[in-house]
Each structure stands twice: as C-alpha cells, then as structure tokens.
Amino acid sequence: EDPSLQLQPLLEGQNSGAAAADGTQCPSESRNSPAARNCLVVAMLCFGNLINFMDWFLVPAILMDIQKYFSLSDGRTGLLQTVFTLCYMLAAPIFGYLGDRYNRKVILGAGIFFWSGVTLGSSFITESYYRIFVLSRGLVGIGTASYSTIAPTIIADLFEEGKRTTVLSIFYIFIPVGSGCGYMLAAGMAKITGDWHWGFRVTPCMGGLALVLLVLLVPHRIQRRTERHRALSISGTIRGAAEKSGVQRAARTTWCQDVGSLAKNCSFIWSSLGLTAMAFVTGALGMWVPLFLYRAQVVQGIVPPCLQESCNSSNSLIFGGITIGTGILGVMAGAEAARRLRKIHNKADPLICATSMFISALCLYTALMVAQTNILSTFIFFAFGELFLSVNWAVVTDILLYVVTPRRQSTAIALQILVSHLLGDAGSPYLIGLISNAIQAGSAPSFQRSFQSMQCSFAICAFVGVLGGGFFLLTSLYITEDRKEAER
C-alpha cells in the first residue's frame, strides 16, 4: 500500500491542529470543522453531565419519604447510595478500557439509554420490593459510569491545554449544579404530586433528549491527541508511515501494562487519594445533610416530627439551591485561581486543592457544633464547606490530564473513579448510617438521641477532609517531574 495514503489521515489532523494554534478553530476530527461545532459538543456533554448528577441525588432529596415508605433504619437507608456507588465504581474500569480502544460516542449513547430506562422503571416499584429498588440504583450506577469515564477525555481531545482547564471547569460546574437540581427536582415533584415516585420520572425524559443531541451533534469519531501529536512529528512520507506503524503497535498495550505505568506515577496516586477524601465527604454530605438538618430543627422545636405520609422537603430544596450556588462559584474560583497561580508557581494546582480541603474541613466541623443551637449558622457553614470542596473538581481532573500520557487517560480516569469511590463515597453514606445506628442502640429512642447520633457520626467527615488536604500536599512534591515525564 502507498505509504502516502497511510499518512493522509495524520496530515489532516496536523492541518486541524495548526488551525487551532492560530485561534481560528478548535482541533477536531476534520480540518473543516469550525470551533462552533466543538462548543456544541461540549454543550451536549455538559447537559449529559447535568442529568448524570441529577440521578445521583434523587434518593437523598426524598430520603425521609423513602425511609418511611420501605420502613428502613439509618443503616439500610445509607445502603441505597452505597450500592449505587459500588456498581458505579466497579463499572468504571471496564468503560475506561473500552473508551481507550473503541468508539466513545456509541458507549456514551448506550450508557445514557440504559440509566434513563432503569431510573424510569424504578419509579414503579412498590414497598414490598425494597431489594429490587436497591438493584435498580445499582444498575443506574453502571450506566452513569460510562459517562463520567469517557466524557472528560473527549473534551481533552477537542481543546489544547490553554483552553482545556476553562472548558473542564464549565463541564464540572454541572456536578454541583446537577446535584442541586436533583435535590430540587425530586423534592419539588414529591411536594407537588404528594408521591415521591414522580421524582424519578423527569430525568429519563431529559436523558432521551440528551441521546438525540448526542446523535446529532457529536462526531462519530473524535481524533485523539496522540494521533495529532504523531502527525506533528512526521517530516517525511516514509518516516511518517513507519512511525505510524510503530505507535500503533505501542498502542496495543494490555490493561495491566497501563495500570503498572500509572502505579509508578506518584502525582496520579496522591491526587487520586486526595480525590478519594473529597468523595468520602461529598457522599456523606449529599446523603445525610437534609435529614440531619431536619433532626436539628425538630430538636430546636422549629418543625414538628414527620408523621404524615409526605414529609416536609424544604431542607432538600434549600440544600439543593446551596449546592448549585456554591458549586458554580467554587468551580469557577478554582479554575481562575489555578489559571493565575500557575504563572507564578508550577505547583499551584495541588496547593490550591490542599488549602481548600483544610478550610472545608474546618467549616464542616463548625456546622456540626452549632447545629443544635443555631440552624441558620449551620446552613451557612455547610454552604462554605461545600464551596471549598467544589474548588477542587476541575483542578483535580486537570492534574490527571497533564501528568498522564493521553493514550492512558481513559484508563487513568477509570482507575481514579474506582479508587475514589471504593474508599470514598461508596462506603461513607452506609458508614455514617451504621455509626448512627450503633450510637442510638445504647439508649431509648428519642429525637434528641437521633440528632446526636447523626452529629457524632458526621464528625468523621472533618477528619477525612484534613487527611485529603495532606494527600494533595504530597502531590505537590512530585507534580513537576511527573508532568515533564508525561510530556516526554
């Protein structure tokens, strides 16, 4: 076969990359693709991320209703989110492997269709089938894993480093926005209809729209950055064909080889452990804060105990609004701080993450201490705690994308998801519930005791937050060398 024909796709990628360099368009699969199309792709991915995290927090938004509907203890209630997260994290490495080797658009579409269908089906489960409801949450976790693993790598391929942090910050804004919208949607639908099941019947319709947009807007194949970089290094037809063949052979590494390489990357390891601490705290807050606030209000005499069929969901609505506001502000502040401080300090990213984790831990501990006496202060300190947690979302992902070679990024993201959820929010909701149950078991049931048990079990989140800050400090020790190695 004529080597020049083998080289043609690479040269097309070179032309596209050159166009991006002068600012006329973003790199994509064709030199004729305008920058506007890449922006539409990002908009679609952001919409999908919104729905993704709305589904995550439908259950916590109406937790009291679900707990009463299925007659659950705190431990069994926390199991709902734990099963969801366990299935999510176990599926992530599989989708990471597939995303590095097969068509990512097809995988994204299948994931959206699957999790939307299961969410809709779970809205028809009756109180006699708690185990099926738990299973449905696990299946939704499998579907959402495909999206969280693959979507960031598409953004990484569409934009070079200068713009990538900004675009990723926009993408990750929809983590807290989606979480908050999930609270508000489920709580609002339960309040309007008087039936919490309706909270699970809106996001599937949004998922159908996302699937249509995926088919219409996202190219069937988006050129990976490794291919563009190969094209830029080719100076002759014969040499180019030889390099292409060599890199193709190198690309066919096994998953074990990829994992072995990542295990030697200290920045990846420590930043992943820092993200694990973030996930632990975020998972516990997302699951239990509305219920904790309700118990604090009952103890203070602000609200009566929930005895009617549909419980007051005002805390979920307020907490959802706080999550949206602090999430947007936190992600934007983190991205802007990283952009400015990188110019004066090459270790700015992990230091930003460490500082925000320490401040967040202090705010959360303060919120727990004032909960019994001042509910307004509790809301305020929880808001600041969430704000500083949100600072890290885009920054942590950007750290991964520049310390890991592009060919291993889907695998790296999948492993990071696996570790952060296995040791983080997969267990924290269930662990908080178990500790609360254990504390309550030692005395007669009362609203005061149920509040104190939750308060004590929540204190572990502040400790884990400080631990996460330490992990990010360790990341700063290695990040300069690991970045240079990835670039080489």
C-alpha positions as CSV (number, residue, x, y, z in Angstrom):
1,E,0.0,0.0,0.0
2,D,1.2,3.5,-0.8
3,P,2.7,5.0,2.4
4,S,1.4,8.4,1.4
5,L,-2.1,7.1,1.6
6,Q,-1.4,5.8,5.1
7,L,-0.1,9.2,6.1
8,Q,-3.1,11.2,4.8
9,P,-5.3,11.0,7.9
10,L,-2.4,12.1,10.1
11,L,-1.6,15.1,7.8
12,E,-5.3,16.1,8.0
13,G,-5.0,16.0,11.8
14,Q,-1.9,18.2,11.5
15,N,-3.8,20.8,9.5
16,S,-6.6,20.8,12.0
17,G,-4.1,21.2,14.9
18,A,-2.4,24.1,13.1
19,A,-5.6,25.9,12.6
20,A,-6.3,25.6,16.3
21,A,-2.9,27.0,17.2
22,D,-3.7,30.4,15.5
23,G,-7.1,30.5,17.3
24,T,-9.3,30.1,14.2
25,Q,-10.8,26.7,15.3
26,C,-10.5,24.0,17.9
27,P,-8.9,20.7,16.9
28,S,-11.4,18.1,15.9
29,E,-11.7,15.2,13.5
30,S,-11.8,17.3,10.3
31,R,-9.9,20.4,9.3
32,N,-13.2,21.9,8.1
33,S,-14.9,21.6,11.5
34,P,-15.5,25.1,12.9
35,A,-14.8,25.9,16.5
36,A,-18.6,26.3,17.0
37,R,-19.1,22.6,16.5
38,N,-16.7,21.8,19.3
39,C,-18.6,24.2,21.5
40,L,-21.8,22.4,20.6
41,V,-20.2,19.1,21.5
42,V,-19.2,20.5,24.9
43,A,-22.7,21.9,25.5
44,M,-24.2,18.4,24.8
45,L,-21.6,16.8,27.2
46,C,-22.4,19.4,29.9
47,F,-26.2,18.7,29.5
48,G,-25.5,15.0,29.9
49,N,-23.4,15.6,33.0
50,L,-26.2,17.6,34.4
51,I,-28.6,14.7,34.1
52,N,-26.0,12.3,35.3
53,F,-25.6,14.0,38.7
54,M,-29.3,14.8,38.9
55,D,-29.9,11.0,39.0
56,W,-27.2,10.6,41.7
57,F,-29.1,12.8,44.2
58,L,-32.7,11.9,43.6
59,V,-32.7,9.5,46.5
60,P,-31.1,11.8,49.1
61,A,-33.6,14.6,48.2
62,I,-36.6,12.5,49.3
63,L,-34.8,10.3,51.9
64,M,-37.3,10.7,54.6
65,D,-40.1,9.6,52.3
66,I,-38.2,6.6,51.0
67,Q,-37.1,5.6,54.6
68,K,-40.7,5.7,55.8
69,Y,-42.1,4.0,52.6
70,F,-39.8,1.0,52.9
71,S,-39.6,1.1,56.8
72,L,-35.8,1.4,56.8
73,S,-33.2,2.0,59.6
74,D,-30.4,4.6,59.0
75,G,-28.0,1.8,58.0
76,R,-30.3,0.3,55.4
77,T,-31.1,3.7,54.1
78,G,-27.4,4.5,53.6
79,L,-27.1,1.2,51.7
80,L,-29.1,2.7,48.8
81,Q,-26.4,5.2,47.9
82,T,-23.6,2.7,48.7
83,V,-24.9,0.1,46.2
84,F,-25.3,2.8,43.6
85,T,-21.7,4.0,44.1
86,L,-20.2,0.4,44.3
87,C,-21.7,-0.5,40.9
88,Y,-20.6,2.8,39.5
89,M,-17.0,2.4,40.5
90,L,-16.8,-1.3,39.5
91,A,-18.1,-0.5,36.0
92,A,-15.8,2.5,35.6
93,P,-12.6,0.5,34.8
94,I,-14.5,-1.5,32.2
95,F,-15.7,1.6,30.4
96,G,-12.2,3.1,30.7
97,Y,-10.7,0.1,28.9
98,L,-13.4,0.3,26.2
99,G,-13.1,4.1,25.9
100,D,-9.4,3.9,25.2
101,R,-10.0,1.3,22.4
102,Y,-13.4,1.6,20.9
103,N,-15.9,4.3,19.7
104,R,-16.7,6.6,22.6
105,K,-19.9,8.0,21.1
106,V,-21.5,4.6,21.0
107,I,-20.5,3.9,24.6
108,L,-21.9,7.2,25.8
109,G,-25.2,6.7,23.9
110,A,-25.6,3.2,25.3
111,G,-25.0,4.5,28.9
112,I,-27.5,7.3,28.6
113,F,-30.2,5.0,27.3
114,F,-29.5,2.4,29.9
115,W,-29.5,4.6,33.0
116,S,-32.5,6.6,31.9
117,G,-34.6,3.5,31.3
118,V,-33.7,1.9,34.7
119,T,-34.5,5.2,36.5
120,L,-37.9,5.3,34.9
121,G,-38.6,1.7,35.8
122,S,-37.6,2.2,39.4
123,S,-40.4,4.8,39.8
124,F,-43.0,2.0,39.7
125,I,-41.5,-0.2,42.4
126,T,-43.9,-0.8,45.4
127,E,-43.0,-1.0,49.1
128,S,-42.8,-4.9,49.0
129,Y,-39.8,-4.9,46.7
130,Y,-37.1,-3.0,48.5
131,R,-34.4,-5.3,47.1
132,I,-35.4,-4.6,43.6
133,F,-35.3,-0.9,44.3
134,V,-31.7,-1.3,45.6
135,L,-30.9,-3.3,42.5
136,S,-32.3,-0.6,40.3
137,R,-30.0,2.0,41.9
138,G,-27.0,-0.2,41.3
139,L,-27.9,-0.5,37.6
140,V,-28.2,3.3,37.3
141,G,-24.7,3.5,38.7
142,I,-23.4,1.2,36.0
143,G,-25.0,3.4,33.3
144,T,-23.6,6.7,34.7
145,A,-20.1,5.2,35.0
146,S,-19.8,5.2,31.2
147,Y,-20.5,8.9,31.0
148,S,-18.2,10.1,33.8
149,T,-15.3,8.0,32.5
150,I,-15.4,8.9,28.8
151,A,-16.8,12.5,28.5
152,P,-13.8,14.3,30.0
153,T,-11.4,12.5,27.5
154,I,-13.5,13.9,24.6
155,I,-13.1,17.4,26.0
156,A,-9.3,16.8,26.4
157,D,-9.1,15.8,22.7
158,L,-11.0,18.8,21.5
159,F,-9.1,21.5,23.3
160,E,-5.4,22.2,23.9
161,E,-4.1,22.9,27.4
162,G,-4.6,26.6,27.4
163,K,-8.4,26.3,26.9
164,R,-8.8,22.8,28.4
165,T,-8.9,24.0,32.1
166,T,-11.6,26.5,31.3
167,V,-13.7,24.0,29.3
168,L,-13.3,21.4,32.0
169,S,-14.3,23.9,34.7
170,I,-17.5,24.5,32.7
171,F,-18.1,20.8,32.4
172,Y,-17.5,20.1,36.1
173,I,-19.7,23.0,37.2
174,F,-22.5,20.6,36.3
175,I,-21.5,18.3,39.1
176,P,-22.8,20.6,41.8
177,V,-25.5,22.1,39.6
178,G,-26.8,18.6,38.7
179,S,-26.6,17.5,42.3
180,G,-28.6,20.6,43.4
181,C,-31.1,20.2,40.6
182,G,-31.6,16.6,41.6
183,Y,-32.5,17.7,45.2
184,M,-34.8,20.4,43.9
185,L,-36.5,18.2,41.2
186,A,-37.2,15.2,43.4
187,A,-38.3,17.3,46.4
188,G,-40.4,19.6,44.2
189,M,-42.1,16.8,42.4
190,A,-42.8,15.0,45.7
191,K,-44.3,18.2,47.1
192,I,-46.5,18.9,44.0
193,T,-47.8,15.4,43.5
194,G,-47.8,14.1,47.0
195,D,-46.0,11.0,45.7
196,W,-42.2,10.7,45.8
197,H,-42.1,8.3,42.9
198,W,-42.7,11.2,40.5
199,G,-39.2,12.4,41.3
200,F,-37.8,9.5,39.2
201,R,-39.9,10.2,36.1
202,V,-38.5,13.5,34.8
203,T,-34.8,12.8,34.3
204,P,-35.5,9.9,31.9
205,C,-37.2,12.3,29.5
206,M,-34.2,14.6,29.8
207,G,-32.0,11.6,29.1
208,G,-33.9,10.9,25.9
209,L,-33.2,14.5,24.8
210,A,-29.5,14.1,25.6
211,L,-29.4,10.9,23.5
212,V,-30.9,12.8,20.5
213,L,-28.4,15.6,20.9
214,L,-25.6,13.1,21.1
215,V,-26.5,11.5,17.8
216,L,-26.9,14.9,16.1
217,L,-24.0,16.9,17.5
218,V,-21.1,14.6,18.4
219,P,-19.0,13.3,15.5
220,H,-18.8,9.6,15.1
221,R,-15.1,9.7,15.7
222,I,-13.1,12.4,17.5
223,Q,-9.4,12.4,16.8
224,R,-7.3,11.6,19.8
225,R,-4.5,13.9,20.8
226,T,-1.9,11.1,20.5
227,E,-2.7,11.0,16.7
228,R,-2.3,14.8,16.3
229,H,1.0,14.7,18.1
230,R,2.2,11.9,15.9
231,A,1.3,13.9,12.9
232,L,3.2,16.9,14.0
233,S,6.4,14.9,14.4
234,I,6.3,13.5,10.9
235,S,8.7,15.1,8.4
236,G,8.6,12.7,5.5
237,T,6.2,10.1,4.0
238,I,8.3,7.0,4.6
239,R,9.3,8.1,8.0
240,G,5.7,9.0,8.8
241,A,4.4,5.6,7.8
242,A,7.0,3.9,9.8
243,E,6.3,6.0,12.9
244,K,2.5,5.4,12.5
245,S,3.0,1.7,12.4
246,G,5.3,1.8,15.4
247,V,2.9,3.8,17.5
248,Q,0.0,1.6,16.5
249,R,1.9,-1.4,17.8
250,A,2.7,0.5,21.0
251,A,-0.9,1.5,21.4
252,R,-1.9,-2.1,21.7
253,T,-0.7,-2.4,25.3
254,T,-2.5,-4.5,27.7
255,W,-4.6,-3.1,30.5
256,C,-2.2,-4.5,33.1
257,Q,0.7,-2.6,31.4
258,D,-1.3,0.6,31.6
259,V,-2.1,0.1,35.3
260,G,1.5,-0.7,36.0
261,S,2.6,2.5,34.4
262,L,0.1,4.6,36.3
263,A,1.1,2.9,39.6
264,K,4.6,4.5,39.2
265,N,3.1,8.0,38.8
266,C,3.2,9.5,42.3
267,S,1.2,12.6,41.3
268,F,-1.6,10.4,40.0
269,I,-1.6,8.2,43.1
270,W,-1.6,11.0,45.7
271,S,-4.1,13.2,43.8
272,S,-6.4,10.2,43.5
273,L,-6.2,9.7,47.2
274,G,-7.0,13.4,47.7
275,L,-10.0,13.0,45.4
276,T,-11.0,9.9,47.5
277,A,-11.2,12.1,50.6
278,M,-13.3,14.6,48.7
279,A,-15.6,11.9,47.5
280,F,-16.0,10.5,51.1
281,V,-17.0,13.9,52.4
282,T,-19.2,14.7,49.4
283,G,-21.0,11.4,49.5
284,A,-21.8,11.7,53.2
285,L,-23.0,15.3,52.9
286,G,-25.1,14.6,49.9
287,M,-26.9,11.7,51.5
288,W,-27.4,12.9,55.0
289,V,-27.4,16.7,55.3
290,P,-31.1,17.3,54.6
291,L,-32.1,14.6,57.2
292,F,-29.5,16.0,59.7
293,L,-30.9,19.5,59.3
294,Y,-34.5,18.1,59.8
295,R,-33.4,16.4,63.0
296,A,-31.7,19.6,64.3
297,Q,-34.9,21.6,63.6
298,V,-37.0,19.0,65.4
299,V,-34.7,19.2,68.5
300,Q,-34.9,23.1,68.4
301,G,-38.7,22.9,68.0
302,I,-38.6,24.7,64.7
303,V,-40.5,22.0,62.9
304,P,-42.8,19.1,64.2
305,P,-41.8,15.5,63.7
306,C,-42.7,14.0,60.3
307,L,-45.7,11.7,61.0
308,Q,-47.8,12.3,57.8
309,E,-47.4,10.4,54.6
310,S,-45.4,13.0,52.7
311,C,-42.6,14.7,54.8
312,N,-41.6,18.3,54.6
313,S,-39.0,18.6,51.8
314,S,-38.0,22.3,52.4
315,N,-34.5,21.3,53.6
316,S,-33.8,19.4,50.4
317,L,-34.9,22.4,48.3
318,I,-32.7,24.8,50.3
319,F,-29.8,22.5,50.3
320,G,-30.2,21.9,46.6
321,G,-30.1,25.7,46.0
322,I,-27.0,26.0,48.2
323,T,-25.3,23.1,46.3
324,I,-26.0,24.8,42.9
325,G,-24.8,28.2,44.0
326,T,-21.7,27.1,45.9
327,G,-20.8,24.6,43.2
328,I,-20.8,27.2,40.4
329,L,-18.9,29.7,42.4
330,G,-16.4,27.1,43.7
331,V,-15.6,25.5,40.4
332,M,-15.2,29.0,38.7
333,A,-13.0,30.2,41.6
334,G,-10.8,27.1,41.5
335,A,-10.3,27.3,37.7
336,E,-9.5,31.0,37.9
337,A,-7.1,30.6,40.9
338,A,-5.3,27.8,39.0
339,R,-5.0,29.8,35.8
340,R,-3.5,32.8,37.7
341,L,-1.3,31.0,40.1
342,R,0.3,28.6,37.6
343,K,2.0,31.6,36.1
344,I,4.0,32.2,39.3
345,H,4.2,28.7,40.8
346,N,4.4,25.4,39.0
347,K,2.9,23.5,42.0
348,A,-0.1,25.8,42.3
349,D,-2.8,23.2,41.4
350,P,-2.1,20.7,44.3
351,L,-1.6,23.5,46.8
352,I,-4.9,25.1,45.9
353,C,-6.6,21.7,46.4
354,A,-4.8,21.2,49.8
355,T,-5.8,24.6,51.1
356,S,-9.4,24.3,50.1
357,M,-9.7,20.8,51.7
358,F,-8.3,22.2,55.1
359,I,-10.8,25.1,55.0
360,S,-13.7,22.9,54.1
361,A,-13.0,20.5,57.0
362,L,-13.0,23.4,59.4
363,C,-16.3,24.8,58.1
364,L,-18.0,21.4,58.3
365,Y,-16.9,20.8,61.8
366,T,-18.1,24.2,62.9
367,A,-21.5,23.5,61.2
368,L,-21.9,20.3,63.3
369,M,-21.0,22.1,66.5
370,V,-23.6,24.9,66.1
371,A,-26.4,22.7,64.7
372,Q,-28.3,22.3,68.0
373,T,-28.4,26.0,68.8
374,N,-28.4,28.0,65.6
375,I,-29.8,26.4,62.4
376,L,-29.0,29.5,60.2
377,S,-25.3,29.3,61.1
378,T,-25.5,25.6,60.3
379,F,-26.7,26.3,56.8
380,I,-24.0,29.0,56.4
381,F,-21.1,26.8,57.4
382,F,-22.4,23.8,55.4
383,A,-22.5,26.2,52.4
384,F,-18.9,27.3,52.9
385,G,-17.8,23.7,53.4
386,E,-19.4,22.8,50.0
387,L,-17.9,25.9,48.4
388,F,-14.4,24.9,49.2
389,L,-14.9,21.3,48.2
390,S,-16.2,22.5,44.8
391,V,-13.0,24.5,44.2
392,N,-11.2,21.2,43.5
393,W,-13.4,19.4,40.9
394,A,-11.9,20.9,37.7
395,V,-8.4,21.3,39.2
396,V,-8.0,17.6,40.2
397,T,-9.1,16.4,36.7
398,D,-6.7,18.8,35.0
399,I,-3.9,17.5,37.2
400,L,-4.6,14.0,35.9
401,L,-4.8,15.2,32.2
402,Y,-1.3,16.7,32.3
403,V,0.5,14.1,34.4
404,V,-0.8,11.1,32.5
405,T,0.0,10.5,28.8
406,P,-3.1,10.9,26.5
407,R,-3.0,7.2,25.5
408,R,-3.8,6.2,29.1
409,Q,-6.2,8.9,30.2
410,S,-9.5,7.0,29.9
411,T,-7.9,4.1,31.9
412,A,-6.5,6.6,34.5
413,I,-9.8,8.3,34.9
414,A,-11.5,4.9,35.3
415,L,-9.0,3.9,38.0
416,Q,-9.3,7.2,39.8
417,I,-13.1,6.7,39.8
418,L,-12.7,3.2,41.1
419,V,-10.3,4.1,44.0
420,S,-12.1,7.4,44.9
421,H,-15.5,5.7,45.2
422,L,-14.3,2.4,46.6
423,L,-12.6,4.2,49.5
424,G,-14.8,7.3,49.4
425,D,-18.5,7.8,48.8
426,A,-19.2,4.1,48.2
427,G,-18.9,3.5,51.9
428,S,-19.4,6.9,53.6
429,P,-23.2,7.0,53.4
430,Y,-23.5,3.5,54.8
431,L,-20.8,4.0,57.4
432,I,-22.4,7.2,58.7
433,G,-25.7,5.3,59.0
434,L,-24.1,2.3,60.8
435,I,-22.3,4.6,63.3
436,S,-25.6,6.4,63.9
437,N,-27.4,3.1,64.5
438,A,-24.7,2.0,66.9
439,I,-24.9,5.2,68.9
440,Q,-28.7,5.0,69.1
441,A,-28.7,1.4,70.1
442,G,-27.3,2.3,73.5
443,S,-30.3,4.2,74.7
444,A,-34.1,4.6,74.4
445,P,-35.3,6.1,71.0
446,S,-35.8,9.9,71.0
447,F,-35.4,12.8,68.6
448,Q,-32.6,14.2,70.7
449,R,-30.7,10.9,70.5
450,S,-31.2,10.5,66.8
451,F,-29.9,14.0,66.2
452,Q,-26.8,13.5,68.4
453,S,-26.1,10.1,66.8
454,M,-26.0,11.7,63.4
455,Q,-23.9,14.7,64.7
456,C,-21.3,12.3,66.1
457,S,-21.1,10.1,63.1
458,F,-20.8,13.1,60.8
459,A,-17.7,14.3,62.7
460,I,-15.6,11.7,60.8
461,C,-16.0,13.8,57.6
462,A,-14.0,16.7,59.1
463,F,-11.1,14.3,59.9
464,V,-11.2,12.8,56.4
465,G,-11.1,16.3,54.9
466,V,-7.9,17.1,56.7
467,L,-6.4,13.8,55.5
468,G,-7.3,14.8,51.9
469,G,-5.5,18.1,52.3
470,G,-2.4,16.1,53.3
471,F,-2.6,13.9,50.2
472,F,-2.7,17.0,48.0
473,L,0.4,18.4,49.8
474,L,2.2,15.1,48.9
475,T,1.0,15.5,45.3
476,S,2.9,18.9,45.1
477,L,6.2,17.1,45.9
478,Y,6.1,15.1,42.7
479,I,3.9,17.0,40.2
480,T,6.7,18.9,38.4
481,E,8.7,15.8,37.4
482,D,5.6,13.7,36.6
483,R,4.4,16.4,34.2
484,K,7.7,16.5,32.4
485,E,7.6,12.8,32.1
486,A,4.1,12.8,30.6
487,E,5.2,15.4,28.1
488,R,8.2,13.4,27.1
